[in-house]
Amino acid sequence: MTNDLKLIASTAILPVLADFLEDLNEDKAFKTDMKMATLNLIGQIRKLDERIMKHASNETTEQQVNIQIAFRQWLKSAQSTEEN
């Protein structure tokens, strides 16, 4: 696997992780110290994503979105499998 592909995959999955952490924070899943650490991590993920994707081509941006969609669909299918 190339470094470019690893970078695209990382910058695709990390924002999804940040979204999940934001949801957990809104649901009050964390105590104060963990909530602060989570908010810090979310901020770092957002900054990294912005910095990397700022100069990305349209193709790279599209790949990032496609990976995010595929990752979310994979998680939903894994959840469905567990429930059955």
N, C-alpha and C positions, 0 to 999 in steps of 0.2 A: 504494500500500500504506500502510495507516495505521500510526502509531507503535505502537499497541497490538498489532497483528499482528506487527510487527517485534520487539517486546519478547517476545511469546509465543514466536516462532520462535527467537529468540536464547536464551531461557532453556530452550528444549527441546533445542537442538542442543549448547549448551555442556556440559551434564552428560554427554552421550554422548561428546563429545570428552574430557572428564575421565576417563571410564571407559576409553577407548582408551589414554590416556596412562598410566593406572594399570597397564593390562595390559602396555604396553611397558616400564614400570619393573620390573614383576615378571619380565619376560622378559630383564631386564638389557640392554635395547637402547641405553641411554644411558650415557655415561661420567659420572664423579662431578659435574662442574660442570653438565652438561646435566640430570642427574638432579635436582639441587637446584633448578634453574630450573623443571623440570617439576613437581616437588612443590609449589613455590610457586604456580605457575599453577593446579594442581588445587585447592589450598586457596582461592585467590581465586575460582575458578569456583563451588566449593561454597558459599562465603560469599555470593556474589552471588545464586545460585539461592535460597538459604534466605531472604535478605532480601527478594527480590522475591516469592517464592511464599508467604511467611508469611501474608499477608493476601489471598491469591488466593481467588476463589470456586471452588466445586466444578467449575463449567463450565470455568474457566480451567485448573485442574489437570488436568482430563480432556483438554483441548485440548493441553496440554503433553505428556502421556503419548502421545496419538495422534500428535503430530508426531514424538516420539522413535521410536515404533514404525515409522512411515512412513519416517523417515530411515534407520533400521537396515535395513529391508527394501530400500530403494533402493540402499544400499551393497552388500547381498548380491546383488541383481540385477545391479549393475554388475560385481561380481566374477565372477559366472557368465558374463556376456557376454564379459569379457576372456579367460576360460578356454576359450571355444569358438572 
